Amino acid sequence: MGGPGLPQRRRLVTEVPGPRSRELLARREAAVARGVSVMLPVFVTAAGGGILVDADGNALIDLGSGIAVTTVGNSAPRVVDRVIEQVQAFTHTCFMITPYEGYVAVCEQLNRLTPGSHDKRSALFNSGAEAVENAVKIARRFTRRQAVIVFEHAYHGRTNLTMALTAKNHPYKSGFGPFAPEVYRAPLSYPFRDGGLTGQQAAARAIDVIESQVGAGNVAAVLVEPIQGEGGFVVPAPGFLAELADWSRSAGAVFIADEVQTGFARTGAMFACEHEGVVPDLVATAKGIAGGLPLSAVTGRAEIMESVHPGGLGGTYGGNPLSCAAALAAIETLERDGLVDRARQIGERVLPRLRATAERVPAIGDVRGRGAMLAVELVEPGTRRPDASAAATVARRCHEQGVVVLTCGTYGNVLRLLPPLVIGDDLLDDGIAVLTAALESLAS
Ligand SMILES: *Cc1c(COP(=O)(O)O)cnc(C)c1O
């Protein structure tokens, strides 16, 4: 049995991965396409709180939450109860054939929780990529324009349109073209790498590219992650997002926030746009929305959402009843258990330790993030040249000691932390101690 009742202690009984996981890895290699790659080949049998238990009985500390998904913890009690109730009642009807209350209730919650008090509507889908694709469809329908502006280092998914929207070539796009047209890339605000431009200066640079190379009157949407995820946990300089949102409004374009990774309490606010006082026209959400069940959504201004004709949006599984039950339980858990505050506390607890480590380790170029979305960018000492092999070394040392950390970044040189918000302080401290020791070993 998983869930928060699992002992919240790191415990290694074999090497990582152990013999049983290695057996399963061999089966995997014979049966599963290698294009679907694995970061840490321990096969999980139970999880809860901040712990993943593997097939050999090792208990690992989870500082990844399955990429920011199990924000409320694995097998969170309310999620388990509601999903069991729902699975016993009915599993699927297709909302577009015969609807059910759960879908409507999730849309009501999204309309309430996303930034801004304007009249909103929502539509539900299955994955983050599908939500982003639909946000672009809606923006094009509303504006009757085609161009979509995206940013350097952006990640928006793996479907054909979202590959075009994504910046990094390998492994996401390599060999998979041709890509969708009318996608234009603008420079980002990346304080560690853009010479300290202010948010306003970085926005002016991006707007100049948009106006001179695309033309304001052609822009359907400006699509941006308020804090970049796969691209390296890049936090833009203050003001960057607000300037872009203002420009979009004045140009008649739709400002879309991709909050797939940053949403649902992750950054110490329900949505990351709130830190900047930015109210997007449309918000794409997924990952942390439903405690591990697949669900995504587009939420936004009623007049934009309602510009699409009946039948223009949807899909067989979008807003599946089990996922909706899980989302209602996850949202209740975030609110009742104070997990927005908990995300902020996690940042306050961990950031000073990472910054203190950076003082001693010249390979640490930058420490950044908000709430429980934190990163360490590694460079060749004394330079800003990205060092992916140092990041891989640190990640491997953490994995060997039973701490699951992820890497990211266009250059693969960023370690990222996305702990479940229900992790206890003791377990979190143990995981961070393993990480900081692995970082310190770079200096010796
Ligand atoms: C993960 C992610 C996506 C894609 O979500 P999937 O559910 O994997 O399709 C899109 N945008 C951002 C910012 C993401 O982090």
The ligand as a Tripos MOL2 file, in Angstrom:
@<TRIPOS>MOLECULE
LIG
   15    15     1     0     0
SMALL
NO_CHARGES

@<TRIPOS>ATOM
      1 C1          5.1030   19.0590  -19.3490 C.3       1 LIG1
      2 C2          4.7610   20.3220  -20.0280 C.ar      1 LIG1
      3 C3          3.9450   20.3640  -21.1670 C.ar      1 LIG1
      4 C4          3.4360   19.1110  -21.8360 C.3       1 LIG1
      5 O1          2.6030   18.3730  -21.0020 O.3       1 LIG1
      6 P1          2.2970   16.8220  -21.3470 P.3       1 LIG1
      7 O2          1.2450   16.4500  -20.3490 O.co2     1 LIG1
      8 O3          3.5720   16.0890  -21.1910 O.co2     1 LIG1
      9 O4          1.8000   16.8120  -22.7490 O.co2     1 LIG1
     10 C5          3.6210   21.6000  -21.6970 C.ar      1 LIG1
     11 N1          4.0700   22.7360  -21.1460 N.ar      1 LIG1
     12 C6          4.8520   22.7360  -20.0460 C.ar      1 LIG1
     13 C7          5.3060   24.0330  -19.4670 C.3       1 LIG1
     14 C8          5.2360   21.5430  -19.4620 C.ar      1 LIG1
     15 O5          6.0350   21.5380  -18.3840 O.3       1 LIG1
@<TRIPOS>BOND
     1     1     2 1
     2     2     3 ar
     3     2    14 ar
     4     3     4 1
     5     3    10 ar
     6     4     5 1
     7     5     6 1
     8     6     7 2
     9     6     8 1
    10     6     9 1
    11    10    11 ar
    12    11    12 ar
    13    12    13 1
    14    12    14 ar
    15    14    15 1
@<TRIPOS>SUBSTRUCTURE
     1 LIG1         1 GROUP 0 **** ****
